[in-house]
Amino acid sequence: MVIETAIYENTQAADPDANVLSLQDDSFQGFGDMVDGIMAMAERHLERLNHRQRETCPASELVVGMQCGGSDAFSGVTANPAVGYATDLIVRAGGSVMFSEVTEVRDAIHLLTPRAINEEVGRALIEQMQWYDDYLSQGQADRSANPSPGNKRGGLSNVVEKALGSVIKSGTSPIVDVIGPGERLRRRGLTFAATPASDFICGTLQLAAGMNLQVFTTGRGTPYGLSMVPVLKVASNTALAQRWHDLIDLDAGRIASGQSSIEDMGWELFHLILEVASGRQQAAADRLGIHNDLVLFNPAPVT
């Protein structure tokens, strides 16, 4: 299995100052000169980018982030299990997968610790749960805001039900590492990247960790998207997929109707990931140009 990716020569490594422009440079005579200097640098970058060529890469170079948002009662039985199956396929191919959202796995942590490759990783999982509990306590907040009102309208009754649906996105592969918010990925395989459950913060922190594609499941719908990596939207129910026909990339609701199995949908998602990563197909959010701002983890309590 291979993907095709664009590369270009990295001249920054040869000259660390090539991408640095100082507005205090004595050669700049006024603000107009500064703008001209910035535009000249931009032209040099564009020239480099225009020389990009695709090369064949193995699927093991994939770094995929898995996330859910606007979940409903179908998420844990259709979209998220299909994502979990695709997660195992990526790991089996030698690639890397991150799953996150501390408050949405908190009540299913007992299902994750036995999958840790060693005691150190298992302890790290527990420590991240404790850190978040302390963080919420310091902000005088609890986890009652999760599930959200929208989740409840979609049929989710409590956080345990939501947690069971959330952790299934991680598939069945061993958990090889745990990283803190925004830390860079260290190992190939399945990693728990600790982040808040907020769509925008989780996506930003997974991006900072090094993902090059994200899979986002939803039952209620959300226009969430990232400009720096493709975001594939997987609908948990066919009604949403049909209503948002130009926003959804894959309809996992076909599992509930008996038209597809979890295994078949997992394979379909895996092949879609390869197609989008190779540039042969475009994510719906990219076609429409829907991209939200990056949002960093902040001191305020985020449940």
ChimeraX attribute file (.defattr): number of C-alpha atoms within 10 A of each C-alpha:
attribute: neighborCount
match mode: 1-to-1
recipient: residues
	/A:1	9
	/A:2	17
	/A:3	21
	/A:4	19
	/A:5	16
	/A:6	15
	/A:7	12
	/A:8	12
	/A:9	11
	/A:10	9
	/A:11	13
	/A:12	11
	/A:13	9
	/A:14	8
	/A:15	10
	/A:16	9
	/A:17	10
	/A:18	13
	/A:19	12
	/A:20	11
	/A:21	12
	/A:22	10
	/A:23	15
	/A:24	9
	/A:25	9
	/A:26	8
	/A:27	10
	/A:28	15
	/A:29	10
	/A:30	10
	/A:31	10
	/A:32	10
	/A:33	13
	/A:34	18
	/A:35	13
	/A:36	12
	/A:37	17
	/A:38	15
	/A:39	12
	/A:40	12
	/A:41	16
	/A:42	13
	/A:43	12
	/A:44	12
	/A:45	14
	/A:46	11
	/A:47	11
	/A:48	14
	/A:49	14
	/A:50	9
	/A:51	11
	/A:52	13
	/A:53	12
	/A:54	13
	/A:55	12
	/A:56	11
	/A:57	15
	/A:58	14
	/A:59	22
	/A:60	18
	/A:61	17
	/A:62	24
	/A:63	24
	/A:64	25
	/A:65	27
	/A:66	27
	/A:67	27
	/A:68	26
	/A:69	20
	/A:70	20
	/A:71	30
	/A:72	25
	/A:73	21
	/A:74	23
	/A:75	31
	/A:76	24
	/A:77	19
	/A:78	28
	/A:79	35
	/A:80	33
	/A:81	25
	/A:82	30
	/A:83	29
	/A:84	24
	/A:85	24
	/A:86	27
	/A:87	31
	/A:88	24
	/A:89	17
	/A:90	24
	/A:91	21
	/A:92	14
	/A:93	17
	/A:94	16
	/A:95	21
	/A:96	25
	/A:97	28
	/A:98	29
	/A:99	28
	/A:100	29
	/A:101	24
	/A:102	26
	/A:103	26
	/A:104	25
	/A:105	24
	/A:106	24
	/A:107	17
	/A:108	20
	/A:109	18
	/A:110	11
	/A:111	12
	/A:112	20
	/A:113	19
	/A:114	13
	/A:115	15
	/A:116	21
	/A:117	14
	/A:118	14
	/A:119	11
	/A:120	12
	/A:121	20
	/A:122	20
	/A:123	14
	/A:124	18
	/A:125	24
	/A:126	15
	/A:127	13
	/A:128	21
	/A:129	19
	/A:130	14
	/A:131	12
	/A:132	20
	/A:133	18
	/A:134	14
	/A:135	18
	/A:136	18
	/A:137	13
	/A:138	13
	/A:139	12
	/A:140	10
	/A:141	16
	/A:142	16
	/A:143	16
	/A:144	10
	/A:145	12
	/A:146	19
	/A:147	24
	/A:148	17
	/A:149	11
	/A:150	16
	/A:151	21
	/A:152	16
	/A:153	14
	/A:154	17
	/A:155	12
	/A:156	22
	/A:157	15
	/A:158	14
	/A:159	23
	/A:160	17
	/A:161	16
	/A:162	24
	/A:163	22
	/A:164	20
	/A:165	26
	/A:166	30
	/A:167	25
	/A:168	25
	/A:169	28
	/A:170	27
	/A:171	20
	/A:172	15
	/A:173	19
	/A:174	19
	/A:175	23
	/A:176	19
	/A:177	23
	/A:178	27
	/A:179	21
	/A:180	15
	/A:181	21
	/A:182	20
	/A:183	16
	/A:184	16
	/A:185	22
	/A:186	14
	/A:187	13
	/A:188	18
	/A:189	23
	/A:190	27
	/A:191	25
	/A:192	24
	/A:193	28
	/A:194	25
	/A:195	26
	/A:196	23
	/A:197	21
	/A:198	19
	/A:199	19
	/A:200	19
	/A:201	22
	/A:202	29
	/A:203	28
	/A:204	23
	/A:205	26
	/A:206	29
	/A:207	23
	/A:208	15
	/A:209	21
	/A:210	17
	/A:211	24
	/A:212	17
	/A:213	24
	/A:214	24
	/A:215	19
	/A:216	26
	/A:217	33
	/A:218	25
	/A:219	29
	/A:220	21
	/A:221	22
	/A:222	17
	/A:223	11
	/A:224	17
	/A:225	26
	/A:226	21
	/A:227	14
	/A:228	14
	/A:229	17
	/A:230	23
	/A:231	30
	/A:232	26
	/A:233	28
	/A:234	29
	/A:235	31
	/A:236	31
	/A:237	24
	/A:238	19
	/A:239	14
	/A:240	19
	/A:241	23
	/A:242	13
	/A:243	11
	/A:244	14
	/A:245	14
	/A:246	13
	/A:247	24
	/A:248	24
	/A:249	22
	/A:250	22
	/A:251	23
	/A:252	34
	/A:253	25
	/A:254	19
	/A:255	23
	/A:256	17
	/A:257	12
	/A:258	9
	/A:259	11
	/A:260	15
	/A:261	16
	/A:262	23
	/A:263	16
	/A:264	15
	/A:265	25
	/A:266	24
	/A:267	17
	/A:268	15
	/A:269	25
	/A:270	19
	/A:271	14
	/A:272	19
	/A:273	26
	/A:274	20
	/A:275	17
	/A:276	18
	/A:277	23
	/A:278	20
	/A:279	16
	/A:280	11
	/A:281	13
	/A:282	17
	/A:283	24
	/A:284	20
	/A:285	22
	/A:286	18
	/A:287	11
	/A:288	10
	/A:289	12
	/A:290	14
	/A:291	17
	/A:292	13
	/A:293	12
	/A:294	16
	/A:295	14
	/A:296	15
	/A:297	17
	/A:298	9
	/A:299	10
	/A:300	12
	/A:301	17
	/A:302	20
	/A:303	22
